[in-house]
Amino acid sequence: MWNLLFTTFVFYCFPSFGAVRMSNVEVLDDHLAASEFEAFLQTHQAVLEAMPMAVCVCASDGRIVRFNARAVGLWGRTPNPADQERFCGSLRLYDANGAPLPHADGPMAAVLASGEPLQDREMVIERSCGSRAVVLANFEPLKSRAGRVQGAIAFLQDITERRAVEEQRAQLVAELSHRVKNTLATVISIGRQSFANPDTAEARRSFDARIRALAQTHTRLAESNWAGASLETMLFDELAPYRQLRGENLSLRGSDVTLGPKCALTLGMAFHELAMNAGKYGALSTKQGRLDITWDVDTQDRRLTLNWIESGGPPVEEPARRGFGRMLLEKVLAADLKSEVQLRFERLGLSCSIVIPLDRHLVGTPAEQ
């Protein structure tokens, strides 16, 4: 593409000054003085403007002699010919790694000094307003038949958006890989804890239900492109099988809270364990039972508090064995979400209090989004 553009430029601008040889371009007669060279370029400004990218032409001493409107847009300024600016019209120049690159040490200066072209050079330019653009640049020397460098031309393509998309894609792939590994680790842990039960049939049912709960949270996160999941929606999803016809046995009250992916996955499993326990042994196992869930965001103390309160079910006794659900609530939540969990096995019903710090990576509220 670059060769085609350069050939087109030379064909239209220098039809009478010699043949084009791309590895060592010969386009100018020796007798063409610098002033004539610049005047000649001026008469062919329309060709520069027709180019589909930024174009800049420098004389042999590095002075910027011609450029098109796309170059002005890319630099964010218009070089003043009276200032005899050299090599590049941007405010500052950086290499692909972000290291400062003085104009006099830049690629245009190198091409003028060596007479050799530079292809596909990636660099960063800084505009006068402070913004930056990633540029893919190609430089070709303009030589006389005797091999003397008369100037050089630069084709500059703004690839800022393309590079941002590539970086975002790489981040998404890395994040996806991380999430898949975490999910597999969770599945392995669920399987190990579920099948610790000597009752194989019960273990299989528990394992299947826990995997479905995990999949349901993944679905909610996927619906938002993994931006987060609604706390209320996750509770409704988990408690739907236990809701009576008019919903008198369930009460959910709280502000609109969006959980980050990590928080949603961990809390989703916790909600499932609480709901499953309530459906088997607690308030949701009888018609007279009732479950009240409230949550509140304290912006001053920067924490989310959720209370799960059961009532009207069978009398409650603290189990002698710590199962998967209790381990998840008391240990995993504390480790993963830096949360505080209190389980109270009161005779009238189980209650659970969960307090989570308002870390933006864990939980978000409308005021913070």
C-alpha positions, -999 to +999 in steps of 0.1 A: +000+000+000+027+024+009+046+017-023+015+023-043+008+056-026+044+067-031+045+057-067+013+075-073+027+107-056+059+106-076+042+098-109+019+128-106+044+152-090+076+143-108+066+130-143+097+145-160+124+139-134+133+103-139+123+068-131+111+054-098+130+026-082+113+019-048+144+007-030+164+037-041+141+063-056+155+086-083+130+113-092+150+146-093+175+161-117+207+173-101+202+208-113+169+213-094+177+238-067+161+235-032+139+266-039+127+251-072+120+218-054+098+235-029+081+256-055+074+225-075+058+208-045+036+238-040+022+236-074+012+200-067-005+206-033-037+191-047-020+157-050-010+158-014-045+167-003-059+138-023-038+113-004-060+092+020-036+098+050-013+124+065+016+133+042+046+155+050+076+164+028+109+177+041+138+192+023+173+178+026+180+199+057+149+186+074+128+217+069+091+209+066+082+222+031+048+207+024+021+189+042-016+182+037-047+189+058-047+154+072-012+160+086-025+192+103-053+173+118-030+146+131-005+170+146-032+193+160-014+223+147-002+240+115+036+244+112+048+279+105+071+279+074+088+311+088+099+291+119+117+266+096+104+237+117+123+205+110+115+168+106+080+166+122+051+189+128+040+174+161+047+190+195+066+159+207+075+125+194+078+092+212+089+057+201+065+027+203+075+020+239+068+056+250+103+068+253+109+105+242+122+108+207+137+142+197+127+153+162+163+155+152+168+118+162+135+107+147+129+085+116+126+115+092+161+127+102+174+091+099+161+088+063+175+121+052+209+112+067+211+076+054+191+079+022+174+046+030+136+042+034+120+032+067+088+010+065+060+005+090+076+025+119+052+028+148+055+058+170+034+082+192+029+119+185+018+144+211-003+173+201-002+208+215-034+201+234-017+172+252-035+144+235-016+116+218-020+095+187-004+062+177+009+065+142+022+039+116+047+058+094+065+051+062+094+072+050+109+074+015+139+095+004+137+117-027+170+114-046+186+129-077+200+106-104+234+111-089+221+097-056+220+130-037+192+132-012+169+162-021+143+155+006+120+128+020+083+121+022+064+106+051+031+089+050+015+089+084-015+067+093-034+073+126-039+038+141-049+049+176-083+033+175-070+001+160-043-002+186-069+005+214-092-022+200-062-046+199-053-038+235-089-042+246-091-076+228-059-088+245-073-077+279-106-095+272-088-127+262-066-125+294-096-118+315-116-146+299-088-170+305-086-159+342-124-163+346-124-197+330-096-209+353-115-195+383-147-212+372-130-245+367-115-242+402-150-234+416-165-264+398-137-287+412-143-274+447-181-278+444-176-314+432-152-323+459-175-309+487-207-323+471-194-358+467-180-359+502-215-369+511-217-407+513-252-406+498-243-406+461-278-397+449-280-367+472-245-357+463-254-357+426-285-336+432-265-311+452-238-309+426-262-304+398-281-277+416-249-258+425-237-259+389-270-246+377-268-218+402-233-209+390-245-211+353-274-188+361-250-161+375-228-165+344-259-159+323-268-127+341-232-114+338-231-123+301-263-103+295-244-072+306-212-081+288-197-089+322-202-054+335-221-066+365-253-082+378-282-068+398-283-080+434-321-080+434-323-100+401-299-126+414-320-131+445-352-134+425-336-160+402-324-181+431-357-179+451-381-183+422-387-220+428-398-213+464-420-184+458-457-190+466-484-180+442-489-145+456-454-142+469-465-138+505-436-159+518-409-138+503-399-102+509-370-084+492-363-048+500-332-027+491-317-001+468-305-007+433-271-024+436-250-038+408-224-065+418-191-068+400-184-101+383-163-116+411-187-105+438-217-117+418-203-152+413-193-156+449-226-142+463-246-161+438-232-194+452-239-181+488-275-172+479-280-207+464-267-224+496-290-203+518-320-208+496-314-246+493-310-249+531-342-228+536-361-250+511-350-283+528-349-275+564-359-238+570-386-213+564-392-222+527-399-258+536-434-251+550-464-231+538-463-210+570-426-200+566-414-166+555-381-152+543-373-115+546-342-102+528-331-066+532-299-048+520-286-013+524-256+007+511-239+029+537-220+054+516-204+070+546-189+038+560-186+025+524-202-009+529-231-031+517-251-049+544-274-077+535-297-094+561-313-128+554-340-136+581-362-167+582-392-172+603-423-195+606-404-226+597-394-257+617-375-252+649-338-245+641-308-262+657-272-256+649-259-286+628-231-307+643-213-309+609-200-279+589-212-285+553-202-269+520-228-241+524-215-230+558-179-232+547-187-211+517-205-184+538-180-182+566-147-187+548-150-182+511-170-149+513-145-136+539-115-145+517-129-135+483-149-104+492-132-092+524-167-096+540-180-102+575-205-130+578-226-138+609-248-170+609-273-173+638-291-206+643-320-192+664-349-215+672-374-193+654-354-192+622-320-189+607-306-155+601-275-144+582-258-110+580-233-103+553-213-070+552-192-063+521-168-033+517-177-010+488-147-018+467-154-008+431-140-041+420-166-059+441-198-039+442-212-008+426-242+015+433-259+040+410-241+068+428-207+053+420-213+042+384 
